[in-house]
Amino acid sequence: MLTTVREFLKHDSAGGILLVAAAVLAMFCANSPLSEYYDHFLHTYAGIHVGKFELDKPILLWVNDGLMALFFFYVGLELKREIIDGELSSPAQVILPAIGAVGGMVMPAVVYFMINGDNDHAMRGWAIPTATDIAFALGVLTLLGDRVPNALKVFLVSLAIFDDVGAIIIIALFYTSDLALLSLIVASICLAILAIMNRRGVMSEAPYLLVGAVLWASVLKSGVHATLAGVALAMFIPYRDPAQPNYSPLKHIEHSLSGVVTFAILPIFAFANAGLSFEGMTLKSLLEPIPLGIALGLFVGKQLGVFGTCWVAVKLGLAKLPSGLRFRELAGLSVMCGIGFTMSLFIGGLAFGDGHGSDGGAGPRLGVMVGSVLSAVVGYLILNWSLPKHSATHAEKNVGSSH
């Protein structure tokens, strides 16, 4: 049994499968006699008290403000690595996914605005359908096996990185509450210390993480969303150690966090945020402006934005399709980019509250679920039809032998 578990965890789709399982479990808890216990657990307070300093929050907010800060720290590490020595290090490689990411953020917001533009309260959720869940999208992509060319995976990962950058900027600009000056000063001092350590060549990881913990607490108290502390900390982690050419502090931390993020943080987040109760829900519930705007933003806006801007860029000669990638595969991938789930639920919580009480409601989560499921199913069907029936590796060998 342990061997089976180890083999499952090694599979590329394991993270996506666990996310789905966590979401299904959350919905089961929310629609069964366990619902009262589920809700009570998420709103149980837990705190840290050190002298006059205290953090006392419900478990749901510890997940959304604490664990998601670690997730964004991981995203920041990945982003920095890709810029220095990865898929984003060459301008020629990033033009098309960058253009696609911008279109994939603008068009969903336009679709949402077309449905909710006359309602100021509803417009708080305009950013919900702009996000792509890379873990889910890659999980669905791996279901197609080795038929998926490497160019398709690289394009999806590159686009998702730009998408995450966009989400970070949106959170910073539009979902920041009233600011606390003293906490901002402490956060600024932490950033200055991190910059000095980086400039002086401090390679030990512990001091960065210690200052990062103080940075997170001060940002949390400042009114700026705490997840931004994770991204800021990642930018100061050294990439190379001059004394050990084969060692990278950044890569070491990223590798250490990879399994934690994939198999713990994201499933826990899904369990805490996907508990959608179907009590009293009908088809009319989906046709209400907020869930309809989110669902159509993800399913229609995403594919129009990603595919449309990429098609125009290629036709105008601004960018080229990666080798081995055709427009019909790009179309399927564009639909799959409408899998919002984790990030969409997260932004929905910032826009309308946690959704478990009177401030939130089920509408945003219903829209995210429907839009994400439609995007996953239709994107998979298009790619299953468009990709060659034999493996990509086999196809590449045939191309090589023909030359």
Secondary structure by P-SEA (a helix, b strand, c coil): caaaaaaaaaccaaaaaaaaaaaaaaaaaacccaaaaaaaaaacccccccccbbbbbcaaaaaaaaaaaaaaaaaaaaaaaaacccccccccccaaaaaaaaaaaaaaaaaaaaaccccccccccccccccccaaaaaaaaacccccccaaaaaaaaaaaaaaaaaaaaaaaccccccccaaaaaaaaaaaaaaaaaaaaccccaaaaaaaaaaaaaaaaaacccaaaaaaaaaaaccccccccccccaaaaaaaaacccccccaaaaaaaaccccccccccccccccaaaaaaaaaaacaaaaaaaaaaaaaaaaccccccccccaaaaaaaaaacccccaaaaaaaaaaccccccccccaaaaaaaaaaaaaaaaaaaaaaaaccccccaaaaaaaaaaac
